[in-house]
């Protein structure tokens, strides 16, 4: 498979992961928590393996660290808002996006560690 095809699969996996995270956040009963974690995790790994090139590695990891650190605080802010029903959906979406990006970050970080250890 050509590099361009792999990049397209990675791009589609990223869009699909965000869409799935949003849909499952708005309708949490569609899949069990186990299948939600599995689906989002696999999509995140696919994105990490196929979509992130060496030149994007550092920016991707920084963006992931920022998101993962900020998502906990953002969820706490949302939980404190008085519109309980609506914010529960937003919190679920943020949590699902976290489930999606964390495995990709782990794979890319492992790839970076491997590249660093080769020298």
PyMOL CGO cylinders between C-alpha atoms (Angstrom):
from pymol import cmd
from pymol.cgo import CYLINDER

trace = [
    CYLINDER, 0.00, 0.00, 0.00, 1.35, 3.43, -0.92, 0.3, 1, 1, 1, 1, 1, 1,
    CYLINDER, 1.35, 3.43, -0.92, 2.23, 6.02, 1.69, 0.3, 1, 1, 1, 1, 1, 1,
    CYLINDER, 2.23, 6.02, 1.69, -0.51, 8.29, 0.32, 0.3, 1, 1, 1, 1, 1, 1,
    CYLINDER, -0.51, 8.29, 0.32, -3.10, 5.54, 0.82, 0.3, 1, 1, 1, 1, 1, 1,
    CYLINDER, -3.10, 5.54, 0.82, -1.89, 4.93, 4.38, 0.3, 1, 1, 1, 1, 1, 1,
    CYLINDER, -1.89, 4.93, 4.38, -2.15, 8.66, 5.13, 0.3, 1, 1, 1, 1, 1, 1,
    CYLINDER, -2.15, 8.66, 5.13, -5.72, 8.70, 3.79, 0.3, 1, 1, 1, 1, 1, 1,
    CYLINDER, -5.72, 8.70, 3.79, -6.65, 5.73, 5.98, 0.3, 1, 1, 1, 1, 1, 1,
    CYLINDER, -6.65, 5.73, 5.98, -5.14, 7.54, 8.98, 0.3, 1, 1, 1, 1, 1, 1,
    CYLINDER, -5.14, 7.54, 8.98, -7.04, 10.73, 8.13, 0.3, 1, 1, 1, 1, 1, 1,
    CYLINDER, -7.04, 10.73, 8.13, -10.31, 8.84, 7.79, 0.3, 1, 1, 1, 1, 1, 1,
    CYLINDER, -10.31, 8.84, 7.79, -9.62, 7.01, 11.05, 0.3, 1, 1, 1, 1, 1, 1,
    CYLINDER, -9.62, 7.01, 11.05, -9.10, 10.35, 12.81, 0.3, 1, 1, 1, 1, 1, 1,
    CYLINDER, -9.10, 10.35, 12.81, -12.36, 11.78, 11.46, 0.3, 1, 1, 1, 1, 1, 1,
    CYLINDER, -12.36, 11.78, 11.46, -14.18, 8.53, 12.26, 0.3, 1, 1, 1, 1, 1, 1,
    CYLINDER, -14.18, 8.53, 12.26, -12.75, 8.51, 15.80, 0.3, 1, 1, 1, 1, 1, 1,
    CYLINDER, -12.75, 8.51, 15.80, -13.96, 12.04, 16.49, 0.3, 1, 1, 1, 1, 1, 1,
    CYLINDER, -13.96, 12.04, 16.49, -17.36, 11.30, 14.99, 0.3, 1, 1, 1, 1, 1, 1,
    CYLINDER, -17.36, 11.30, 14.99, -17.73, 8.07, 16.98, 0.3, 1, 1, 1, 1, 1, 1,
    CYLINDER, -17.73, 8.07, 16.98, -16.63, 9.84, 20.18, 0.3, 1, 1, 1, 1, 1, 1,
    CYLINDER, -16.63, 9.84, 20.18, -19.26, 12.54, 19.67, 0.3, 1, 1, 1, 1, 1, 1,
    CYLINDER, -19.26, 12.54, 19.67, -22.07, 10.14, 18.68, 0.3, 1, 1, 1, 1, 1, 1,
    CYLINDER, -22.07, 10.14, 18.68, -21.36, 7.80, 21.60, 0.3, 1, 1, 1, 1, 1, 1,
    CYLINDER, -21.36, 7.80, 21.60, -21.18, 10.79, 23.93, 0.3, 1, 1, 1, 1, 1, 1,
    CYLINDER, -21.18, 10.79, 23.93, -24.61, 11.96, 22.80, 0.3, 1, 1, 1, 1, 1, 1,
    CYLINDER, -24.61, 11.96, 22.80, -26.12, 8.46, 22.75, 0.3, 1, 1, 1, 1, 1, 1,
    CYLINDER, -26.12, 8.46, 22.75, -24.16, 6.44, 25.31, 0.3, 1, 1, 1, 1, 1, 1,
    CYLINDER, -24.16, 6.44, 25.31, -26.48, 3.42, 25.20, 0.3, 1, 1, 1, 1, 1, 1,
    CYLINDER, -26.48, 3.42, 25.20, -25.55, 2.47, 21.62, 0.3, 1, 1, 1, 1, 1, 1,
    CYLINDER, -25.55, 2.47, 21.62, -22.51, 0.45, 22.70, 0.3, 1, 1, 1, 1, 1, 1,
    CYLINDER, -22.51, 0.45, 22.70, -21.44, -0.96, 26.02, 0.3, 1, 1, 1, 1, 1, 1,
    CYLINDER, -21.44, -0.96, 26.02, -18.52, 0.78, 27.74, 0.3, 1, 1, 1, 1, 1, 1,
    CYLINDER, -18.52, 0.78, 27.74, -16.26, -2.15, 26.82, 0.3, 1, 1, 1, 1, 1, 1,
    CYLINDER, -16.26, -2.15, 26.82, -17.01, -1.84, 23.11, 0.3, 1, 1, 1, 1, 1, 1,
    CYLINDER, -17.01, -1.84, 23.11, -16.78, 1.95, 23.26, 0.3, 1, 1, 1, 1, 1, 1,
    CYLINDER, -16.78, 1.95, 23.26, -13.27, 1.74, 24.77, 0.3, 1, 1, 1, 1, 1, 1,
    CYLINDER, -13.27, 1.74, 24.77, -12.25, -0.97, 22.30, 0.3, 1, 1, 1, 1, 1, 1,
    CYLINDER, -12.25, -0.97, 22.30, -13.54, 0.88, 19.23, 0.3, 1, 1, 1, 1, 1, 1,
    CYLINDER, -13.54, 0.88, 19.23, -12.09, 4.26, 20.19, 0.3, 1, 1, 1, 1, 1, 1,
    CYLINDER, -12.09, 4.26, 20.19, -8.82, 2.67, 21.29, 0.3, 1, 1, 1, 1, 1, 1,
    CYLINDER, -8.82, 2.67, 21.29, -8.35, 0.79, 18.02, 0.3, 1, 1, 1, 1, 1, 1,
    CYLINDER, -8.35, 0.79, 18.02, -9.15, 3.92, 15.99, 0.3, 1, 1, 1, 1, 1, 1,
    CYLINDER, -9.15, 3.92, 15.99, -6.63, 5.87, 18.09, 0.3, 1, 1, 1, 1, 1, 1,
    CYLINDER, -6.63, 5.87, 18.09, -3.94, 3.27, 17.50, 0.3, 1, 1, 1, 1, 1, 1,
    CYLINDER, -3.94, 3.27, 17.50, -4.66, 3.30, 13.75, 0.3, 1, 1, 1, 1, 1, 1,
    CYLINDER, -4.66, 3.30, 13.75, -4.31, 7.09, 13.71, 0.3, 1, 1, 1, 1, 1, 1,
    CYLINDER, -4.31, 7.09, 13.71, -1.06, 6.92, 15.66, 0.3, 1, 1, 1, 1, 1, 1,
    CYLINDER, -1.06, 6.92, 15.66, 0.43, 4.27, 13.39, 0.3, 1, 1, 1, 1, 1, 1,
    CYLINDER, 0.43, 4.27, 13.39, -0.74, 5.50, 10.00, 0.3, 1, 1, 1, 1, 1, 1,
    CYLINDER, -0.74, 5.50, 10.00, -1.30, 9.22, 10.26, 0.3, 1, 1, 1, 1, 1, 1,
    CYLINDER, -1.30, 9.22, 10.26, 1.67, 10.60, 12.17, 0.3, 1, 1, 1, 1, 1, 1,
    CYLINDER, 1.67, 10.60, 12.17, 4.90, 11.07, 10.26, 0.3, 1, 1, 1, 1, 1, 1,
    CYLINDER, 4.90, 11.07, 10.26, 8.31, 11.80, 11.77, 0.3, 1, 1, 1, 1, 1, 1,
    CYLINDER, 8.31, 11.80, 11.77, 8.02, 15.55, 11.08, 0.3, 1, 1, 1, 1, 1, 1,
    CYLINDER, 8.02, 15.55, 11.08, 4.63, 15.69, 12.90, 0.3, 1, 1, 1, 1, 1, 1,
    CYLINDER, 4.63, 15.69, 12.90, 5.62, 13.51, 15.83, 0.3, 1, 1, 1, 1, 1, 1,
    CYLINDER, 5.62, 13.51, 15.83, 6.67, 16.22, 18.26, 0.3, 1, 1, 1, 1, 1, 1,
    CYLINDER, 6.67, 16.22, 18.26, 3.67, 18.48, 17.58, 0.3, 1, 1, 1, 1, 1, 1,
    CYLINDER, 3.67, 18.48, 17.58, 1.28, 15.52, 17.82, 0.3, 1, 1, 1, 1, 1, 1,
    CYLINDER, 1.28, 15.52, 17.82, 2.67, 14.48, 21.20, 0.3, 1, 1, 1, 1, 1, 1,
    CYLINDER, 2.67, 14.48, 21.20, 2.58, 18.03, 22.56, 0.3, 1, 1, 1, 1, 1, 1,
    CYLINDER, 2.58, 18.03, 22.56, -1.00, 18.48, 21.38, 0.3, 1, 1, 1, 1, 1, 1,
    CYLINDER, -1.00, 18.48, 21.38, -2.00, 15.16, 22.93, 0.3, 1, 1, 1, 1, 1, 1,
    CYLINDER, -2.00, 15.16, 22.93, -0.34, 15.97, 26.24, 0.3, 1, 1, 1, 1, 1, 1,
    CYLINDER, -0.34, 15.97, 26.24, -2.07, 19.35, 26.29, 0.3, 1, 1, 1, 1, 1, 1,
    CYLINDER, -2.07, 19.35, 26.29, -5.44, 17.81, 25.49, 0.3, 1, 1, 1, 1, 1, 1,
    CYLINDER, -5.44, 17.81, 25.49, -5.11, 14.98, 27.98, 0.3, 1, 1, 1, 1, 1, 1,
    CYLINDER, -5.11, 14.98, 27.98, -4.02, 17.36, 30.74, 0.3, 1, 1, 1, 1, 1, 1,
    CYLINDER, -4.02, 17.36, 30.74, -6.68, 19.91, 29.91, 0.3, 1, 1, 1, 1, 1, 1,
    CYLINDER, -6.68, 19.91, 29.91, -9.54, 17.47, 29.46, 0.3, 1, 1, 1, 1, 1, 1,
    CYLINDER, -9.54, 17.47, 29.46, -9.69, 16.62, 33.16, 0.3, 1, 1, 1, 1, 1, 1,
    CYLINDER, -9.69, 16.62, 33.16, -9.94, 20.27, 34.11, 0.3, 1, 1, 1, 1, 1, 1,
    CYLINDER, -9.94, 20.27, 34.11, -12.43, 20.95, 31.33, 0.3, 1, 1, 1, 1, 1, 1,
    CYLINDER, -12.43, 20.95, 31.33, -14.62, 18.07, 32.53, 0.3, 1, 1, 1, 1, 1, 1,
    CYLINDER, -14.62, 18.07, 32.53, -14.52, 19.51, 36.06, 0.3, 1, 1, 1, 1, 1, 1,
    CYLINDER, -14.52, 19.51, 36.06, -15.60, 22.91, 34.76, 0.3, 1, 1, 1, 1, 1, 1,
    CYLINDER, -15.60, 22.91, 34.76, -18.44, 21.32, 32.78, 0.3, 1, 1, 1, 1, 1, 1,
    CYLINDER, -18.44, 21.32, 32.78, -19.55, 19.32, 35.83, 0.3, 1, 1, 1, 1, 1, 1,
    CYLINDER, -19.55, 19.32, 35.83, -19.80, 22.54, 37.84, 0.3, 1, 1, 1, 1, 1, 1,
    CYLINDER, -19.80, 22.54, 37.84, -22.17, 24.18, 35.36, 0.3, 1, 1, 1, 1, 1, 1,
    CYLINDER, -22.17, 24.18, 35.36, -25.82, 24.33, 36.45, 0.3, 1, 1, 1, 1, 1, 1,
    CYLINDER, -25.82, 24.33, 36.45, -27.20, 22.73, 33.26, 0.3, 1, 1, 1, 1, 1, 1,
    CYLINDER, -27.20, 22.73, 33.26, -26.72, 19.16, 34.50, 0.3, 1, 1, 1, 1, 1, 1,
    CYLINDER, -26.72, 19.16, 34.50, -28.35, 17.21, 31.66, 0.3, 1, 1, 1, 1, 1, 1,
    CYLINDER, -28.35, 17.21, 31.66, -26.58, 19.00, 28.82, 0.3, 1, 1, 1, 1, 1, 1,
    CYLINDER, -26.58, 19.00, 28.82, -23.17, 19.05, 30.48, 0.3, 1, 1, 1, 1, 1, 1,
    CYLINDER, -23.17, 19.05, 30.48, -23.32, 15.30, 31.09, 0.3, 1, 1, 1, 1, 1, 1,
    CYLINDER, -23.32, 15.30, 31.09, -23.30, 14.81, 27.31, 0.3, 1, 1, 1, 1, 1, 1,
    CYLINDER, -23.30, 14.81, 27.31, -20.38, 17.22, 26.89, 0.3, 1, 1, 1, 1, 1, 1,
    CYLINDER, -20.38, 17.22, 26.89, -18.42, 15.44, 29.63, 0.3, 1, 1, 1, 1, 1, 1,
    CYLINDER, -18.42, 15.44, 29.63, -19.09, 12.09, 27.93, 0.3, 1, 1, 1, 1, 1, 1,
    CYLINDER, -19.09, 12.09, 27.93, -17.85, 13.50, 24.61, 0.3, 1, 1, 1, 1, 1, 1,
    CYLINDER, -17.85, 13.50, 24.61, -14.64, 14.82, 26.23, 0.3, 1, 1, 1, 1, 1, 1,
    CYLINDER, -14.64, 14.82, 26.23, -14.09, 11.46, 27.93, 0.3, 1, 1, 1, 1, 1, 1,
    CYLINDER, -14.09, 11.46, 27.93, -14.63, 9.61, 24.66, 0.3, 1, 1, 1, 1, 1, 1,
    CYLINDER, -14.63, 9.61, 24.66, -12.18, 11.87, 22.82, 0.3, 1, 1, 1, 1, 1, 1,
    CYLINDER, -12.18, 11.87, 22.82, -9.69, 11.10, 25.60, 0.3, 1, 1, 1, 1, 1, 1,
    CYLINDER, -9.69, 11.10, 25.60, -10.26, 7.38, 25.02, 0.3, 1, 1, 1, 1, 1, 1,
    CYLINDER, -10.26, 7.38, 25.02, -9.59, 8.00, 21.35, 0.3, 1, 1, 1, 1, 1, 1,
    CYLINDER, -9.59, 8.00, 21.35, -6.42, 10.11, 21.52, 0.3, 1, 1, 1, 1, 1, 1,
    CYLINDER, -6.42, 10.11, 21.52, -4.63, 8.43, 24.45, 0.3, 1, 1, 1, 1, 1, 1,
    CYLINDER, -4.63, 8.43, 24.45, -3.81, 5.14, 22.66, 0.3, 1, 1, 1, 1, 1, 1,
    CYLINDER, -3.81, 5.14, 22.66, -2.56, 7.05, 19.63, 0.3, 1, 1, 1, 1, 1, 1,
    CYLINDER, -2.56, 7.05, 19.63, -0.34, 9.16, 21.86, 0.3, 1, 1, 1, 1, 1, 1,
    CYLINDER, -0.34, 9.16, 21.86, 1.03, 6.03, 23.52, 0.3, 1, 1, 1, 1, 1, 1,
    CYLINDER, 1.03, 6.03, 23.52, 1.85, 4.42, 20.16, 0.3, 1, 1, 1, 1, 1, 1,
    CYLINDER, 1.85, 4.42, 20.16, 3.51, 7.57, 18.83, 0.3, 1, 1, 1, 1, 1, 1,
    CYLINDER, 3.51, 7.57, 18.83, 5.45, 8.00, 22.09, 0.3, 1, 1, 1, 1, 1, 1,
    CYLINDER, 5.45, 8.00, 22.09, 6.68, 4.41, 21.83, 0.3, 1, 1, 1, 1, 1, 1,
    CYLINDER, 6.68, 4.41, 21.83, 7.69, 5.06, 18.23, 0.3, 1, 1, 1, 1, 1, 1,
    CYLINDER, 7.69, 5.06, 18.23, 9.60, 8.16, 19.35, 0.3, 1, 1, 1, 1, 1, 1,
    CYLINDER, 9.60, 8.16, 19.35, 11.31, 6.24, 22.16, 0.3, 1, 1, 1, 1, 1, 1,
    CYLINDER, 11.31, 6.24, 22.16, 12.33, 3.53, 19.72, 0.3, 1, 1, 1, 1, 1, 1,
    CYLINDER, 12.33, 3.53, 19.72, 13.72, 6.10, 17.28, 0.3, 1, 1, 1, 1, 1, 1,
    CYLINDER, 13.72, 6.10, 17.28, 15.69, 7.76, 20.09, 0.3, 1, 1, 1, 1, 1, 1,
    CYLINDER, 15.69, 7.76, 20.09, 17.10, 4.46, 21.33, 0.3, 1, 1, 1, 1, 1, 1,
    CYLINDER, 17.10, 4.46, 21.33, 18.32, 3.40, 17.89, 0.3, 1, 1, 1, 1, 1, 1,
    CYLINDER, 18.32, 3.40, 17.89, 21.14, 5.95, 17.92, 0.3, 1, 1, 1, 1, 1, 1,
]
cmd.load_cgo(trace, "trace")
